[in-house]
Amino acid sequence: MLSAENEIAVVTTTTNLKDDQPKSSIEPTHRRIFLWDEILGETAVEIVSNLILMADDDSEAPIELWINSAGGDAAEAFAIYDVMNSIACPVYTIGVGNVSSMAIVLLASGEPGHRYIMPSTLLMIHNISSQFSGTYEDLHSRLREVYNVNDIYKSTLLQHTNITDKQLEEILQSNLDHCITAKEALSLGIADHIGYLPE
């Protein structure tokens, strides 16, 4: 039984996903969006379009974004992040399974007080990485781009969590994947509650 002050009961929900549905999908009746894959172009387009359509349909009712993702392309993830933070309705985030890298940014940027994480969820923070080749000028330009994206990644985590600048620098400078449990995610301000009870 969960006993911490801000832990709540865990319930099972059905998603009605069919075999031929994309891995990020939507159940319109319950305003739920599922990010169940790497964050790439097609997935980001679907999530962004669903967020906008749901917000247009009802600008006050919350949207649930269920996240089970190892991360992905930073630009695509920040596209989702920007739309989440620009639409009028609140976006509740629920982390399940694996929430890593850029997916942590999406979890942490949910509606304050409504960022949830399931008890067995594992999270992981690491530096932004990239692979590229080309001329010296190309490499120099791409390296500057990686630095800029990493700065945005760090500033966004600092904005939405209780992680201090010193803590984050220590995590990122270790060059190791930093794994976090659900309870640690609460203390770091990445999530607000363990478990999720739909309203």
C-alpha positions, 0 to 999 in steps of 0.5 A: 500500500502506498503511504506517502502523503502525496501518493494516491491509489492506482487504478487500471484504465482501458485504452481501446487501442486496436492493432492497427492504431498508431503507437501514439493514439487517442481516445476522444471520449476521454480526451486521452492521448498516448505517447507509446513510442520514440518521439519522432516526426510522425508521432509528434505531428499526431500528438500536436494535432490531437492537442489542438483539436481537443483544445478547440473542442473544449478549452477548459476540460483537461487532456490526459497525456500518457507517456511511455517513451525512451525519448527521441528527437529534441526538436519534435519533443519541444514542438509538443512541449510548446503546444502543451503550454500554449493551448488553453486547457490543462494537460495532465501528464501520466508517466508509465513504464519508461520515461527517459530523456526528452520524455521527462520534459513532457512529463514535468511540464504537465499541469502543476498538481496534475503530473502523475507517475505510476509506482514502477515507472523508471525515469532516466536523465542524460545529455542530449546526444547527436551523430553527424558528419561533414565538413569542418564548417558543418560540424562546427555548426551542428555542434553549436546546435547541440549546445543550444538544444542542450541549454534549452533542455536544461533550462526547461527541466530547471523551470518545471522541477525542483532539480537545482542547477548544481544537481543537474550539472552533476548528473549531466557531467557524469556522462552516465544515464541517471536513473530515477525511481518514481519516489525520487521523481516526486522529491525532484519535482518531476511529478506531483503524485504516485498513481493516478485516479481519473476524475 
